[in-house]
């Protein structure tokens, strides 16, 4: 997928389509919401706030805002992105 500062809507849709087994139900629900409402993407960085000397793991978060709610897509990069879970 390449650079994290250019996460595009089609990348989010692909992540939802190819979600890990544990995340598939949530991914389907979120995909349905995205098809019905306007949405936007924010984030897409590895966060190590407050402890910059800590090693950042390979988990990346993408925040999707839809219908007045924010959902965090927790993805691993091994080597390509894989959606592991969604939290609201």
Chimera marker file (.cmm) of the C-alpha trace (Angstrom):
<marker_set name="trace">
<marker id="1" x="0.000" y="0.000" z="0.000" r="1" g="1" b="0" radius="0.5"/>
<marker id="2" x="2.951" y="2.283" z="0.413" r="1" g="1" b="0" radius="0.5"/>
<marker id="3" x="3.044" y="5.547" z="2.233" r="1" g="1" b="0" radius="0.5"/>
<marker id="4" x="0.914" y="6.067" z="5.315" r="1" g="1" b="0" radius="0.5"/>
<marker id="5" x="0.171" y="9.696" z="4.614" r="1" g="1" b="0" radius="0.5"/>
<marker id="6" x="-1.865" y="8.721" z="1.574" r="1" g="1" b="0" radius="0.5"/>
<marker id="7" x="-4.473" y="6.298" z="2.866" r="1" g="1" b="0" radius="0.5"/>
<marker id="8" x="-7.305" y="6.601" z="0.374" r="1" g="1" b="0" radius="0.5"/>
<marker id="9" x="-10.940" y="5.521" z="0.569" r="1" g="1" b="0" radius="0.5"/>
<marker id="10" x="-10.317" y="2.517" z="-1.677" r="1" g="1" b="0" radius="0.5"/>
<marker id="11" x="-7.565" y="1.346" z="0.717" r="1" g="1" b="0" radius="0.5"/>
<marker id="12" x="-10.039" y="1.384" z="3.606" r="1" g="1" b="0" radius="0.5"/>
<marker id="13" x="-12.561" y="-0.572" z="1.543" r="1" g="1" b="0" radius="0.5"/>
<marker id="14" x="-9.874" y="-3.144" z="0.650" r="1" g="1" b="0" radius="0.5"/>
<marker id="15" x="-8.879" y="-3.474" z="4.313" r="1" g="1" b="0" radius="0.5"/>
<marker id="16" x="-12.497" y="-4.118" z="5.286" r="1" g="1" b="0" radius="0.5"/>
<marker id="17" x="-12.877" y="-6.680" z="2.480" r="1" g="1" b="0" radius="0.5"/>
<marker id="18" x="-9.737" y="-8.543" z="3.547" r="1" g="1" b="0" radius="0.5"/>
<marker id="19" x="-10.143" y="-8.262" z="7.327" r="1" g="1" b="0" radius="0.5"/>
<marker id="20" x="-8.755" y="-10.929" z="9.631" r="1" g="1" b="0" radius="0.5"/>
<marker id="21" x="-11.329" y="-13.581" z="10.634" r="1" g="1" b="0" radius="0.5"/>
<marker id="22" x="-11.874" y="-12.050" z="14.087" r="1" g="1" b="0" radius="0.5"/>
<marker id="23" x="-12.684" y="-8.657" z="12.553" r="1" g="1" b="0" radius="0.5"/>
<marker id="24" x="-14.886" y="-9.749" z="9.652" r="1" g="1" b="0" radius="0.5"/>
<marker id="25" x="-18.248" y="-9.155" z="11.315" r="1" g="1" b="0" radius="0.5"/>
<marker id="26" x="-17.292" y="-5.647" z="12.442" r="1" g="1" b="0" radius="0.5"/>
<marker id="27" x="-15.718" y="-4.962" z="9.047" r="1" g="1" b="0" radius="0.5"/>
<marker id="28" x="-18.943" y="-5.945" z="7.261" r="1" g="1" b="0" radius="0.5"/>
<marker id="29" x="-20.994" y="-3.715" z="9.573" r="1" g="1" b="0" radius="0.5"/>
<marker id="30" x="-18.658" y="-0.764" z="9.025" r="1" g="1" b="0" radius="0.5"/>
<marker id="31" x="-18.596" y="-1.324" z="5.254" r="1" g="1" b="0" radius="0.5"/>
<marker id="32" x="-22.403" y="-1.146" z="5.266" r="1" g="1" b="0" radius="0.5"/>
<marker id="33" x="-22.283" y="2.174" z="7.141" r="1" g="1" b="0" radius="0.5"/>
<marker id="34" x="-19.692" y="3.537" z="4.704" r="1" g="1" b="0" radius="0.5"/>
<marker id="35" x="-21.966" y="2.672" z="1.795" r="1" g="1" b="0" radius="0.5"/>
<marker id="36" x="-24.865" y="4.621" z="3.335" r="1" g="1" b="0" radius="0.5"/>
<marker id="37" x="-23.275" y="7.715" z="4.861" r="1" g="1" b="0" radius="0.5"/>
<marker id="38" x="-20.595" y="10.268" z="4.043" r="1" g="1" b="0" radius="0.5"/>
<marker id="39" x="-17.312" y="9.376" z="5.742" r="1" g="1" b="0" radius="0.5"/>
<marker id="40" x="-13.740" y="10.528" z="6.080" r="1" g="1" b="0" radius="0.5"/>
<marker id="41" x="-10.346" y="9.150" z="7.018" r="1" g="1" b="0" radius="0.5"/>
<marker id="42" x="-7.914" y="10.591" z="9.529" r="1" g="1" b="0" radius="0.5"/>
<marker id="43" x="-4.819" y="9.315" z="11.262" r="1" g="1" b="0" radius="0.5"/>
<marker id="44" x="-2.793" y="6.613" z="9.681" r="1" g="1" b="0" radius="0.5"/>
<marker id="45" x="0.264" y="6.929" z="11.883" r="1" g="1" b="0" radius="0.5"/>
<marker id="46" x="1.951" y="4.755" z="14.438" r="1" g="1" b="0" radius="0.5"/>
<marker id="47" x="1.530" y="6.463" z="17.769" r="1" g="1" b="0" radius="0.5"/>
<marker id="48" x="4.086" y="6.426" z="20.540" r="1" g="1" b="0" radius="0.5"/>
<marker id="49" x="2.937" y="9.577" z="22.300" r="1" g="1" b="0" radius="0.5"/>
<marker id="50" x="4.463" y="10.285" z="25.662" r="1" g="1" b="0" radius="0.5"/>
<marker id="51" x="7.169" y="7.666" z="25.314" r="1" g="1" b="0" radius="0.5"/>
<marker id="52" x="9.183" y="8.450" z="22.234" r="1" g="1" b="0" radius="0.5"/>
<marker id="53" x="11.977" y="6.131" z="23.365" r="1" g="1" b="0" radius="0.5"/>
<marker id="54" x="9.633" y="3.135" z="23.264" r="1" g="1" b="0" radius="0.5"/>
<marker id="55" x="9.848" y="0.881" z="20.242" r="1" g="1" b="0" radius="0.5"/>
<marker id="56" x="6.777" y="1.341" z="18.086" r="1" g="1" b="0" radius="0.5"/>
<marker id="57" x="5.305" y="-1.982" z="17.041" r="1" g="1" b="0" radius="0.5"/>
<marker id="58" x="3.942" y="-2.727" z="13.602" r="1" g="1" b="0" radius="0.5"/>
<marker id="59" x="0.355" y="-1.824" z="14.495" r="1" g="1" b="0" radius="0.5"/>
<marker id="60" x="-1.059" y="1.133" z="12.615" r="1" g="1" b="0" radius="0.5"/>
<marker id="61" x="-4.351" y="2.862" z="13.284" r="1" g="1" b="0" radius="0.5"/>
<marker id="62" x="-6.622" y="4.495" z="10.769" r="1" g="1" b="0" radius="0.5"/>
<marker id="63" x="-9.583" y="6.464" z="12.064" r="1" g="1" b="0" radius="0.5"/>
<marker id="64" x="-12.737" y="6.461" z="9.971" r="1" g="1" b="0" radius="0.5"/>
<marker id="65" x="-15.468" y="8.960" z="10.873" r="1" g="1" b="0" radius="0.5"/>
<marker id="66" x="-18.990" y="8.073" z="9.747" r="1" g="1" b="0" radius="0.5"/>
<marker id="67" x="-22.477" y="8.994" z="10.970" r="1" g="1" b="0" radius="0.5"/>
<marker id="68" x="-21.066" y="11.061" z="13.833" r="1" g="1" b="0" radius="0.5"/>
<marker id="69" x="-18.923" y="8.207" z="15.183" r="1" g="1" b="0" radius="0.5"/>
<marker id="70" x="-15.219" y="7.425" z="15.009" r="1" g="1" b="0" radius="0.5"/>
<marker id="71" x="-13.958" y="3.916" z="14.371" r="1" g="1" b="0" radius="0.5"/>
<marker id="72" x="-10.327" y="2.898" z="14.779" r="1" g="1" b="0" radius="0.5"/>
<marker id="73" x="-9.063" y="0.343" z="12.316" r="1" g="1" b="0" radius="0.5"/>
<marker id="74" x="-6.143" y="-1.462" z="13.966" r="1" g="1" b="0" radius="0.5"/>
<marker id="75" x="-3.935" y="-2.869" z="11.230" r="1" g="1" b="0" radius="0.5"/>
<marker id="76" x="-0.703" y="-4.809" z="11.210" r="1" g="1" b="0" radius="0.5"/>
<marker id="77" x="1.908" y="-4.380" z="8.521" r="1" g="1" b="0" radius="0.5"/>
<marker id="78" x="3.417" y="-7.805" z="7.823" r="1" g="1" b="0" radius="0.5"/>
<marker id="79" x="4.451" y="-6.838" z="5.137" r="1" g="1" b="0" radius="0.5"/>
<marker id="80" x="1.156" y="-5.688" z="3.639" r="1" g="1" b="0" radius="0.5"/>
<marker id="81" x="-1.628" y="-4.158" z="5.691" r="1" g="1" b="0" radius="0.5"/>
<marker id="82" x="-4.116" y="-6.431" z="7.400" r="1" g="1" b="0" radius="0.5"/>
<marker id="83" x="-7.091" y="-5.241" z="9.418" r="1" g="1" b="0" radius="0.5"/>
<marker id="84" x="-6.951" y="-7.053" z="12.768" r="1" g="1" b="0" radius="0.5"/>
<marker id="85" x="-9.753" y="-5.348" z="14.716" r="1" g="1" b="0" radius="0.5"/>
<marker id="86" x="-12.059" y="-2.353" z="14.827" r="1" g="1" b="0" radius="0.5"/>
<marker id="87" x="-12.857" y="-0.306" z="17.922" r="1" g="1" b="0" radius="0.5"/>
<marker id="88" x="-15.353" y="2.494" z="18.266" r="1" g="1" b="0" radius="0.5"/>
<link id1="1" id2="2" r="1" g="1" b="0" radius="0.2"/>
<link id1="2" id2="3" r="1" g="1" b="0" radius="0.2"/>
<link id1="3" id2="4" r="1" g="1" b="0" radius="0.2"/>
<link id1="4" id2="5" r="1" g="1" b="0" radius="0.2"/>
<link id1="5" id2="6" r="1" g="1" b="0" radius="0.2"/>
<link id1="6" id2="7" r="1" g="1" b="0" radius="0.2"/>
<link id1="7" id2="8" r="1" g="1" b="0" radius="0.2"/>
<link id1="8" id2="9" r="1" g="1" b="0" radius="0.2"/>
<link id1="9" id2="10" r="1" g="1" b="0" radius="0.2"/>
<link id1="10" id2="11" r="1" g="1" b="0" radius="0.2"/>
<link id1="11" id2="12" r="1" g="1" b="0" radius="0.2"/>
<link id1="12" id2="13" r="1" g="1" b="0" radius="0.2"/>
<link id1="13" id2="14" r="1" g="1" b="0" radius="0.2"/>
<link id1="14" id2="15" r="1" g="1" b="0" radius="0.2"/>
<link id1="15" id2="16" r="1" g="1" b="0" radius="0.2"/>
<link id1="16" id2="17" r="1" g="1" b="0" radius="0.2"/>
<link id1="17" id2="18" r="1" g="1" b="0" radius="0.2"/>
<link id1="18" id2="19" r="1" g="1" b="0" radius="0.2"/>
<link id1="19" id2="20" r="1" g="1" b="0" radius="0.2"/>
<link id1="20" id2="21" r="1" g="1" b="0" radius="0.2"/>
<link id1="21" id2="22" r="1" g="1" b="0" radius="0.2"/>
<link id1="22" id2="23" r="1" g="1" b="0" radius="0.2"/>
<link id1="23" id2="24" r="1" g="1" b="0" radius="0.2"/>
<link id1="24" id2="25" r="1" g="1" b="0" radius="0.2"/>
<link id1="25" id2="26" r="1" g="1" b="0" radius="0.2"/>
<link id1="26" id2="27" r="1" g="1" b="0" radius="0.2"/>
<link id1="27" id2="28" r="1" g="1" b="0" radius="0.2"/>
<link id1="28" id2="29" r="1" g="1" b="0" radius="0.2"/>
<link id1="29" id2="30" r="1" g="1" b="0" radius="0.2"/>
<link id1="30" id2="31" r="1" g="1" b="0" radius="0.2"/>
<link id1="31" id2="32" r="1" g="1" b="0" radius="0.2"/>
<link id1="32" id2="33" r="1" g="1" b="0" radius="0.2"/>
<link id1="33" id2="34" r="1" g="1" b="0" radius="0.2"/>
<link id1="34" id2="35" r="1" g="1" b="0" radius="0.2"/>
<link id1="35" id2="36" r="1" g="1" b="0" radius="0.2"/>
<link id1="36" id2="37" r="1" g="1" b="0" radius="0.2"/>
<link id1="37" id2="38" r="1" g="1" b="0" radius="0.2"/>
<link id1="38" id2="39" r="1" g="1" b="0" radius="0.2"/>
<link id1="39" id2="40" r="1" g="1" b="0" radius="0.2"/>
<link id1="40" id2="41" r="1" g="1" b="0" radius="0.2"/>
<link id1="41" id2="42" r="1" g="1" b="0" radius="0.2"/>
<link id1="42" id2="43" r="1" g="1" b="0" radius="0.2"/>
<link id1="43" id2="44" r="1" g="1" b="0" radius="0.2"/>
<link id1="44" id2="45" r="1" g="1" b="0" radius="0.2"/>
<link id1="45" id2="46" r="1" g="1" b="0" radius="0.2"/>
<link id1="46" id2="47" r="1" g="1" b="0" radius="0.2"/>
<link id1="47" id2="48" r="1" g="1" b="0" radius="0.2"/>
<link id1="48" id2="49" r="1" g="1" b="0" radius="0.2"/>
<link id1="49" id2="50" r="1" g="1" b="0" radius="0.2"/>
<link id1="50" id2="51" r="1" g="1" b="0" radius="0.2"/>
<link id1="51" id2="52" r="1" g="1" b="0" radius="0.2"/>
<link id1="52" id2="53" r="1" g="1" b="0" radius="0.2"/>
<link id1="53" id2="54" r="1" g="1" b="0" radius="0.2"/>
<link id1="54" id2="55" r="1" g="1" b="0" radius="0.2"/>
<link id1="55" id2="56" r="1" g="1" b="0" radius="0.2"/>
<link id1="56" id2="57" r="1" g="1" b="0" radius="0.2"/>
<link id1="57" id2="58" r="1" g="1" b="0" radius="0.2"/>
<link id1="58" id2="59" r="1" g="1" b="0" radius="0.2"/>
<link id1="59" id2="60" r="1" g="1" b="0" radius="0.2"/>
<link id1="60" id2="61" r="1" g="1" b="0" radius="0.2"/>
<link id1="61" id2="62" r="1" g="1" b="0" radius="0.2"/>
<link id1="62" id2="63" r="1" g="1" b="0" radius="0.2"/>
<link id1="63" id2="64" r="1" g="1" b="0" radius="0.2"/>
<link id1="64" id2="65" r="1" g="1" b="0" radius="0.2"/>
<link id1="65" id2="66" r="1" g="1" b="0" radius="0.2"/>
<link id1="66" id2="67" r="1" g="1" b="0" radius="0.2"/>
<link id1="67" id2="68" r="1" g="1" b="0" radius="0.2"/>
<link id1="68" id2="69" r="1" g="1" b="0" radius="0.2"/>
<link id1="69" id2="70" r="1" g="1" b="0" radius="0.2"/>
<link id1="70" id2="71" r="1" g="1" b="0" radius="0.2"/>
<link id1="71" id2="72" r="1" g="1" b="0" radius="0.2"/>
<link id1="72" id2="73" r="1" g="1" b="0" radius="0.2"/>
<link id1="73" id2="74" r="1" g="1" b="0" radius="0.2"/>
<link id1="74" id2="75" r="1" g="1" b="0" radius="0.2"/>
<link id1="75" id2="76" r="1" g="1" b="0" radius="0.2"/>
<link id1="76" id2="77" r="1" g="1" b="0" radius="0.2"/>
<link id1="77" id2="78" r="1" g="1" b="0" radius="0.2"/>
<link id1="78" id2="79" r="1" g="1" b="0" radius="0.2"/>
<link id1="79" id2="80" r="1" g="1" b="0" radius="0.2"/>
<link id1="80" id2="81" r="1" g="1" b="0" radius="0.2"/>
<link id1="81" id2="82" r="1" g="1" b="0" radius="0.2"/>
<link id1="82" id2="83" r="1" g="1" b="0" radius="0.2"/>
<link id1="83" id2="84" r="1" g="1" b="0" radius="0.2"/>
<link id1="84" id2="85" r="1" g="1" b="0" radius="0.2"/>
<link id1="85" id2="86" r="1" g="1" b="0" radius="0.2"/>
<link id1="86" id2="87" r="1" g="1" b="0" radius="0.2"/>
<link id1="87" id2="88" r="1" g="1" b="0" radius="0.2"/>
</marker_set>
